[in-house]
Amino acid sequence: ARIPLIVSEPNVGMIRLLWWKERLDEIYKINKVKNQPIIKCLVDIINGYNLPKKYFNQIVKYRQHDFNQEIYKTSEELADYIDNTTGNILRLSLCILGYEDLTAKDNSDIAHLSNALKIMYVIESLQKRNFNQHPFIALDILDSLASKNALEKLDELV
């Protein structure tokens, strides 16, 4: 999540994400990695808690969106991004806590919680960062806010 904040060029960030993808592939395919302390720790955690690769892959895949300057067109696109990043971090956390068999309701609850967490983070960070000019508010929400009194619309969302 920090990569867009610490790189000066989107291509450098994409290379870092590719590096993580390759390391995850190594961990899950051959269960042997180069002599890198952070990766060795990750191997121990993945093996110790039997963490599914799919969550890591989705996080890396969806984080690529952080480097293009497109605005999410719909709130559903934004919710999908949030669920596949923040939501999957929550799912991995639940696996570590022993909750391995998540039901459809569990996943729905995780999606709602991850959306709430991301919204809080975006609001908190609006004054501190501009996310490389990458807006994290979907166009349909912005259009809706522009077409109504903003305070009335915010009351409807809450």
C-alpha positions in Angstrom: 0.0 0.0 0.0 2.9 2.3 0.6 4.6 1.8 -2.8 2.8 4.7 -4.5 3.8 7.0 -1.7 7.5 6.2 -1.9 8.2 5.9 -5.6 8.6 8.9 -8.0 7.6 7.0 -11.1 4.7 4.6 -11.7 6.9 2.2 -13.6 9.2 1.9 -10.5 6.2 1.0 -8.4 5.0 -1.6 -10.9 8.5 -3.2 -10.8 8.2 -3.4 -7.0 4.8 -5.1 -7.3 6.2 -7.5 -9.9 9.0 -8.3 -7.4 6.5 -9.1 -4.7 4.5 -11.3 -7.2 7.6 -13.2 -8.1 8.6 -13.7 -4.5 5.1 -15.0 -3.7 5.3 -17.4 -6.6 8.6 -18.7 -5.3 7.2 -19.1 -1.8 4.1 -21.1 -2.9 5.7 -23.1 -5.7 9.1 -24.2 -4.4 8.8 -23.1 -0.7 12.4 -21.9 -0.9 13.5 -18.3 -1.3 16.7 -16.4 -1.6 18.5 -15.2 1.5 16.2 -12.2 2.2 15.2 -11.8 5.9 11.7 -10.2 5.2 10.8 -13.0 2.8 12.0 -15.7 5.2 9.7 -14.2 7.8 6.8 -14.2 5.3 7.5 -17.8 4.5 7.3 -18.7 8.2 4.0 -16.9 8.6 2.5 -18.3 5.4 3.5 -21.8 6.3 2.7 -21.4 10.0 -0.9 -20.3 9.4 -1.5 -21.9 6.0 -2.4 -18.6 4.3 -4.0 -18.9 0.9 -2.0 -17.6 -2.1 -5.2 -16.2 -3.7 -5.5 -13.3 -1.2 -1.9 -12.2 -1.8 -2.3 -12.5 -5.6 -5.5 -10.4 -5.5 -3.8 -7.7 -3.3 -0.9 -7.4 -5.7 -3.1 -7.4 -8.8 -5.5 -4.7 -7.5 -2.6 -2.6 -6.1 -1.5 -2.1 -9.7 -4.5 0.3 -10.1 -2.7 2.6 -7.7 -0.3 3.5 -10.5 -2.8 4.5 -13.2 -4.4 7.8 -13.0 -7.9 6.6 -13.9 -10.8 7.6 -11.6 -13.1 4.8 -10.6 -16.2 5.3 -12.7 -18.6 3.6 -10.3 -18.8 3.0 -6.6 -18.9 -0.7 -7.4 -15.5 -0.6 -9.1 -14.1 1.2 -6.0 -15.7 -1.3 -3.7 -14.2 -4.1 -5.7 -10.8 -2.5 -5.4 -11.2 -2.0 -1.7 -12.5 -5.6 -1.1 -9.6 -7.1 -3.0 -7.0 -5.0 -1.1 -8.1 -4.1 2.4 -10.7 -6.9 2.5 -8.1 -9.5 1.6 -5.8 -8.1 4.3 -8.6 -8.6 6.8 -9.2 -12.2 5.4 -5.5 -13.0 5.9 -5.8 -11.6 9.4 -8.8 -13.8 10.1 -6.9 -16.9 8.8 -4.1 -16.1 11.3 -6.7 -15.9 14.1 -8.0 -19.3 13.1 -11.0 -18.5 10.9 -10.3 -20.4 7.8 -13.7 -21.3 6.4 -15.3 -18.0 5.6 -19.0 -18.1 4.6 -20.6 -15.8 2.0 -22.0 -13.7 4.9 -18.5 -13.5 6.4 -17.1 -12.3 3.1 -20.0 -9.8 2.8 -19.3 -8.4 6.3 -15.6 -8.2 5.5 -16.4 -6.2 2.3 -18.5 -3.8 4.3 -15.9 -3.4 7.0 -13.0 -2.9 4.5 -15.1 -0.2 2.7 -15.6 1.6 6.0 -11.9 1.3 6.9 -10.8 2.6 3.5 -13.3 5.5 3.6 -12.0 6.5 7.0 -8.4 6.3 5.7 -9.2 8.4 2.6 -10.9 11.0 4.7 -8.1 11.1 7.2 -5.4 11.3 4.5 -7.0 14.0 2.3 -5.1 16.8 4.1 -1.8 14.9 4.3 -1.4 13.4 0.8 -2.8 13.7 -2.6 -2.0 10.1 -3.6 -0.1 11.2 -6.7 -3.2 13.0 -8.0 -5.1 9.7 -7.9 -8.6 10.3 -6.5 -10.1 7.5 -4.4 -13.7 8.6 -4.8 -15.7 7.1 -7.7 -17.1 9.4 -10.4 -20.7 8.3 -9.7 -20.3 9.5 -6.1 -18.7 12.8 -7.1 -21.4 13.4 -9.7 -24.1 12.7 -7.2 -22.5 15.0 -4.7 -22.2 17.7 -7.3 -25.8 17.4 -8.3 -27.2 17.8 -4.8 -26.5 19.7 -1.7 -23.3 18.0 -0.5 -24.5 17.9 3.2 -27.8 16.3 2.2 -26.1 13.7 0.2 -23.6 12.9 2.9 -26.5 12.4 5.3 -28.0 9.9 2.9 -24.7 8.0 2.6 -24.3 7.8 6.4 
